[in-house]
Amino acid sequence: MAKLKWALIGGGEGSQIGPAHRLGALADGHFDLVAGALDHRPEAGRAFAQSLGIAPDRAYGDWRELLAAEQGRPDRPDLVTVATPNATHYEITRALLSAGFHVLCEKPMTVTVDEGEDLLRLSRSTGRLCAVNYCYSAYPMVRQARAMVRAGELGRIRLVVTNFSHGHHGDATDAENPRVRWRYDPAQAGVSGQFADCGIHALHMASFICDDEVERLSADFASTIPSRQLEDDAMVNFRLSRGTVGRLWTSSVAIGRQHGFDIQIFGETGGLRWASEQPNQLIHTPVGGRTQIMEKGEAGLCDEARRLSRVAIAHPEGFPLAVANIYCELADAIRGTPRDGLPGAESGLRSIAAVHAAVASARQGGAWVEARPPMLR
Ligand code: NAI
């Protein structure tokens, strides 16, 4: 099967998410990296692109140059990834979709709900993919959890509790570090800091595993480092459309917590727990029964969990290969065999609508507010 051609915007040298995209996209042999505009500093971007093996004439200093030069080429990219800071996602993704490219956009897909609705409409009208990198949903044991919920193994889901709380922005003396600061700067991050950065992964995961949508929510936001204009800690209560009660805590000042992303699902006939720091295990407790550890790679797992796992039982695969699973599903979709799990523009829109709802709720002292975007009510 011919390899697909891939371009990357953002994700430059030293960026947080860039390596996961490069490892993920190239892991399974579906894509070749053919073009890039990797950095907001043109020369640094060109030099780094060439160090990755991109031809000099396709190593761009700016995404607009990339778009102008690549859209007319016979060997143009099949997929372009947008891994730049949040406030740039909409403009870049819109331009790429309009030029007929399939896009994988980092989260949050946009910073406003109107922009999110526009991208969903554009993706539908152009028939181009606008996937969003909710990569944690592509871990094999997360897919196993969703399959068990879908099969009714936990009965009706009463409660979902999730945390995405780390302590890596807890040092007030590091608050002006540029790689930290943009996340709390409304001009670059949008209306929300920590909730839009990490909380939306947890909210997406709750919807994804429960196979249900967040309908309304109530939020409490805090900026515990006072120089921050946006929240660095949030507690969000929510309800899914079938009545499941949701609780979510997200923080970037929880010193001592490392990655800090976990989720528990409590149904009428059992409970599940998954944590990103032990991603190979899914812990299952049937009501009245013993707690069991299910291992990635063992017999009896669902098809998706087996498909998205490459190495033998007890060998870690980890974060870059969860991102690689997103790229595998993108390759399948581009080649005409779309799969069910890939998060698309609809997920991106639901997330940004929930972010705005949480901001509105926090400003009203935790009032319960509608969490769905107008277009999807
Ligand atoms: P970062 O600050 O570490 O790196 C950003 C990179 O984008 C840098 O290389 C910078 O030079 C480049 N850049 C900035 N503006 C650009 C422009 N106009 N054109 C080309 N390149 C540009 O940021 P980080 O943490 O890598 O975040 C980037 C995006 O990825 C954010 O939207 C963030 O929310 C998302 N992210 C997603 C994660 C996930 O688990 N899905 C994890 C971490 C970040």
Residues whose N, C-alpha, C, O or C-beta is under 5 A from the ligand:
A	BS01	NAI	I9 G10 G11 G12 E13 G14 S15 Q16 I17 G18 A37 L38 D39 H40 R41 W63 A83 T84 P85 N86 E106 K107 P108 N133 R179
